[in-house]
Amino acid sequence: EIAVVSFTNRATGNIRNALCKDEVIATTLSGQILTIHKILEYQPEFYQHPTEDRMTMRFIPARTAANPLGIRILIIEEASMLGLDLWMKLYDAILPGIVIVYVGDINQLPPVFGKSIMNYALAKLPVIELTHVYRTALDSGILVNAHRVLKGLPPVENKDTDIIVGKAGLITGQEQLSVAMGKAFNTWYAQGTYDPEQDIILSPWNKQPLGTNNLNNWVAQHLGEKRQAMVFEVLAGRRKLYLAVGDKVMV
C-alpha cells in the first residue's frame, strides 16, 4: 500500500540504493519504488490523425479515475521536478484519503515545463525542513558559502573558495566583465591555476556575454593559440562557429 515515486529513473535508483540497505525495506518496498510514468502504467495508443489520413501514436496512462491505484501512502521524491500537468494525471489516479508526502529541495531543478506541484504543497501543507547536512564534511568551505548564499549573505573566502575582485571601482556590464574573464583564463593558465583537462567553468546561463557559449569561445581561442591550431569558420544553419583542429565537438 506504499509507493515511492519520482520523475526520473536516476532519482528512483538513488532512492532504491538508499532505502534497500535495510533488509526489511528491501524485501517489502524495492518493487514499489517507481517513476511516476511507470506507476501510472503509460502505454501506447493509436488514433486517427486529426488532419491527415493516417494513424498515429501517443502514450497515455492506464491508471486513471476509472482504474485507480490502490496505494494508501504516496511518497514523491524530487517533488520540485513534478509539473502540474503530470501531477494532475497522478492525482486523477489516486483514491480519496491517501496520505501524500512531498520530498524535495526548493533550490533544486524545476519541472521541464510549467510550474511545480511542490510550490503549492509548501503553501498548503505542514512543512518539515532539514537543515543539517550529513553528506558533505562539516568543514567544507563550499558548504559554508552555499548556506550563506541561501541566507542572502555574500560568500566569503576560505580554504575551498577564492573570491576575485576586479580592478574597476564601479560595477561593469557583462560585456566588459566577459572580456576581463577571457583575459583572466590566459593568466590562470600561465600560472597553472587553470587546467582545461581537469577544471570546469560553470555559468548559470548559456547565452549573454557571460554565458557558456561566449566563455567557451574565449577558452577555445586561448587554447587554439597555445597549440597553434588551424581554425576553420563553419556555417551551421544560422550559426557561425570557429573550430580549431583538435577541438572536442559533442553532439
Contacts in CASP RR format, 6 or more apart in sequence:
PFRMAT RR
TARGET T0000
AUTHOR 0000-0000-0000
METHOD contacts of the structure
MODEL  1
EIAVVSFTNRATGNIRNALCKDEVIATTLSGQILTIHKILEYQPEFYQHP
TEDRMTMRFIPARTAANPLGIRILIIEEASMLGLDLWMKLYDAILPGIVI
VYVGDINQLPPVFGKSIMNYALAKLPVIELTHVYRTALDSGILVNAHRVL
KGLPPVENKDTDIIVGKAGLITGQEQLSVAMGKAFNTWYAQGTYDPEQDI
ILSPWNKQPLGTNNLNNWVAQHLGEKRQAMVFEVLAGRRKLYLAVGDKVM
V
1 70 0 8 1.000
1 71 0 8 1.000
1 72 0 8 1.000
1 73 0 8 1.000
2 29 0 8 1.000
2 32 0 8 1.000
2 71 0 8 1.000
2 72 0 8 1.000
2 73 0 8 1.000
2 74 0 8 1.000
2 75 0 8 1.000
3 32 0 8 1.000
3 33 0 8 1.000
3 34 0 8 1.000
3 39 0 8 1.000
3 69 0 8 1.000
3 71 0 8 1.000
3 73 0 8 1.000
3 74 0 8 1.000
3 75 0 8 1.000
4 12 0 8 1.000
4 15 0 8 1.000
4 19 0 8 1.000
4 29 0 8 1.000
4 32 0 8 1.000
4 33 0 8 1.000
4 34 0 8 1.000
4 75 0 8 1.000
4 77 0 8 1.000
5 12 0 8 1.000
5 33 0 8 1.000
5 34 0 8 1.000
5 35 0 8 1.000
5 36 0 8 1.000
5 39 0 8 1.000
5 74 0 8 1.000
5 75 0 8 1.000
5 76 0 8 1.000
5 77 0 8 1.000
5 90 0 8 1.000
6 12 0 8 1.000
6 15 0 8 1.000
6 35 0 8 1.000
6 36 0 8 1.000
6 76 0 8 1.000
6 77 0 8 1.000
6 78 0 8 1.000
6 81 0 8 1.000
7 35 0 8 1.000
7 36 0 8 1.000
7 78 0 8 1.000
7 81 0 8 1.000
7 82 0 8 1.000
7 86 0 8 1.000
7 111 0 8 1.000
8 35 0 8 1.000
8 78 0 8 1.000
8 81 0 8 1.000
9 35 0 8 1.000
11 77 0 8 1.000
11 78 0 8 1.000
11 81 0 8 1.000
12 33 0 8 1.000
12 34 0 8 1.000
12 35 0 8 1.000
12 77 0 8 1.000
13 33 0 8 1.000
15 33 0 8 1.000
15 77 0 8 1.000
16 30 0 8 1.000
16 33 0 8 1.000
19 25 0 8 1.000
19 26 0 8 1.000
19 29 0 8 1.000
19 30 0 8 1.000
19 33 0 8 1.000
20 26 0 8 1.000
20 29 0 8 1.000
20 30 0 8 1.000
36 76 0 8 1.000
36 82 0 8 1.000
36 86 0 8 1.000
36 90 0 8 1.000
37 61 0 8 1.000
37 86 0 8 1.000
39 63 0 8 1.000
39 69 0 8 1.000
39 90 0 8 1.000
40 61 0 8 1.000
40 62 0 8 1.000
40 63 0 8 1.000
40 89 0 8 1.000
40 90 0 8 1.000
40 93 0 8 1.000
41 61 0 8 1.000
41 62 0 8 1.000
41 63 0 8 1.000
42 59 0 8 1.000
42 60 0 8 1.000
42 61 0 8 1.000
42 62 0 8 1.000
43 59 0 8 1.000
43 60 0 8 1.000
43 61 0 8 1.000
43 62 0 8 1.000
44 57 0 8 1.000
44 58 0 8 1.000
44 59 0 8 1.000
45 57 0 8 1.000
45 58 0 8 1.000
45 59 0 8 1.000
45 60 0 8 1.000
46 55 0 8 1.000
46 56 0 8 1.000
46 57 0 8 1.000
47 55 0 8 1.000
47 56 0 8 1.000
47 57 0 8 1.000
47 58 0 8 1.000
48 54 0 8 1.000
48 55 0 8 1.000
48 56 0 8 1.000
49 55 0 8 1.000
49 56 0 8 1.000
61 89 0 8 1.000
61 93 0 8 1.000
63 69 0 8 1.000
63 93 0 8 1.000
64 89 0 8 1.000
64 92 0 8 1.000
64 93 0 8 1.000
65 92 0 8 1.000
65 93 0 8 1.000
67 93 0 8 1.000
68 93 0 8 1.000
68 94 0 8 1.000
68 95 0 8 1.000
69 93 0 8 1.000
69 94 0 8 1.000
69 95 0 8 1.000
70 94 0 8 1.000
70 95 0 8 1.000
71 94 0 8 1.000
71 95 0 8 1.000
71 98 0 8 1.000
72 95 0 8 1.000
72 97 0 8 1.000
72 98 0 8 1.000
72 99 0 8 1.000
73 98 0 8 1.000
73 99 0 8 1.000
73 101 0 8 1.000
74 94 0 8 1.000
74 98 0 8 1.000
74 99 0 8 1.000
74 100 0 8 1.000
74 101 0 8 1.000
75 100 0 8 1.000
75 101 0 8 1.000
75 103 0 8 1.000
76 82 0 8 1.000
76 100 0 8 1.000
76 101 0 8 1.000
76 102 0 8 1.000
76 103 0 8 1.000
76 117 0 8 1.000
77 103 0 8 1.000
77 104 0 8 1.000
78 103 0 8 1.000
78 104 0 8 1.000
78 108 0 8 1.000
78 109 0 8 1.000
79 102 0 8 1.000
79 103 0 8 1.000
79 104 0 8 1.000
79 116 0 8 1.000
79 117 0 8 1.000
79 118 0 8 1.000
79 121 0 8 1.000
80 104 0 8 1.000
80 105 0 8 1.000
80 106 0 8 1.000
80 108 0 8 1.000
80 109 0 8 1.000
80 110 0 8 1.000
80 111 0 8 1.000
80 116 0 8 1.000
80 118 0 8 1.000
81 108 0 8 1.000
81 109 0 8 1.000
81 110 0 8 1.000
81 111 0 8 1.000
81 112 0 8 1.000
81 116 0 8 1.000
82 90 0 8 1.000
82 111 0 8 1.000
82 116 0 8 1.000
82 117 0 8 1.000
82 118 0 8 1.000
83 111 0 8 1.000
83 113 0 8 1.000
83 114 0 8 1.000
83 115 0 8 1.000
83 116 0 8 1.000
83 117 0 8 1.000
84 111 0 8 1.000
84 114 0 8 1.000
84 115 0 8 1.000
84 116 0 8 1.000
84 117 0 8 1.000
85 113 0 8 1.000
85 114 0 8 1.000
87 117 0 8 1.000
94 100 0 8 1.000
102 117 0 8 1.000
102 118 0 8 1.000
102 121 0 8 1.000
102 125 0 8 1.000
104 118 0 8 1.000
106 118 0 8 1.000
106 122 0 8 1.000
107 150 0 8 1.000
110 116 0 8 1.000
133 143 0 8 1.000
136 142 0 8 1.000
136 143 0 8 1.000
137 143 0 8 1.000
140 160 0 8 1.000
141 158 0 8 1.000
141 159 0 8 1.000
141 160 0 8 1.000
141 161 0 8 1.000
142 160 0 8 1.000
142 161 0 8 1.000
144 156 0 8 1.000
144 158 0 8 1.000
145 155 0 8 1.000
145 156 0 8 1.000
145 158 0 8 1.000
145 161 0 8 1.000
148 154 0 8 1.000
148 155 0 8 1.000
148 156 0 8 1.000
149 155 0 8 1.000
155 161 0 8 1.000
155 163 0 8 1.000
156 163 0 8 1.000
157 163 0 8 1.000
164 184 0 8 1.000
166 180 0 8 1.000
168 176 0 8 1.000
172 180 0 8 1.000
173 209 0 8 1.000
174 208 0 8 1.000
174 209 0 8 1.000
174 210 0 8 1.000
175 209 0 8 1.000
177 209 0 8 1.000
177 210 0 8 1.000
178 209 0 8 1.000
178 210 0 8 1.000
178 211 0 8 1.000
178 214 0 8 1.000
178 215 0 8 1.000
178 218 0 8 1.000
181 210 0 8 1.000
181 215 0 8 1.000
181 218 0 8 1.000
182 215 0 8 1.000
182 218 0 8 1.000
182 219 0 8 1.000
182 222 0 8 1.000
185 194 0 8 1.000
185 218 0 8 1.000
185 219 0 8 1.000
185 222 0 8 1.000
186 222 0 8 1.000
188 194 0 8 1.000
189 195 0 8 1.000
189 196 0 8 1.000
189 222 0 8 1.000
189 226 0 8 1.000
196 219 0 8 1.000
196 223 0 8 1.000
201 212 0 8 1.000
201 215 0 8 1.000
201 219 0 8 1.000
203 210 0 8 1.000
203 211 0 8 1.000
203 212 0 8 1.000
203 215 0 8 1.000
205 211 0 8 1.000
205 212 0 8 1.000
206 212 0 8 1.000
206 213 0 8 1.000
207 213 0 8 1.000
208 214 0 8 1.000
217 242 0 8 1.000
220 242 0 8 1.000
220 244 0 8 1.000
220 247 0 8 1.000
221 242 0 8 1.000
223 229 0 8 1.000
223 244 0 8 1.000
224 231 0 8 1.000
224 244 0 8 1.000
227 244 0 8 1.000
229 244 0 8 1.000
229 245 0 8 1.000
229 246 0 8 1.000
229 247 0 8 1.000
230 244 0 8 1.000
230 245 0 8 1.000
231 242 0 8 1.000
231 243 0 8 1.000
231 244 0 8 1.000
231 245 0 8 1.000
232 242 0 8 1.000
232 243 0 8 1.000
232 244 0 8 1.000
232 245 0 8 1.000
233 240 0 8 1.000
233 241 0 8 1.000
233 242 0 8 1.000
234 240 0 8 1.000
234 241 0 8 1.000
234 242 0 8 1.000
234 243 0 8 1.000
235 241 0 8 1.000
243 249 0 8 1.000
END
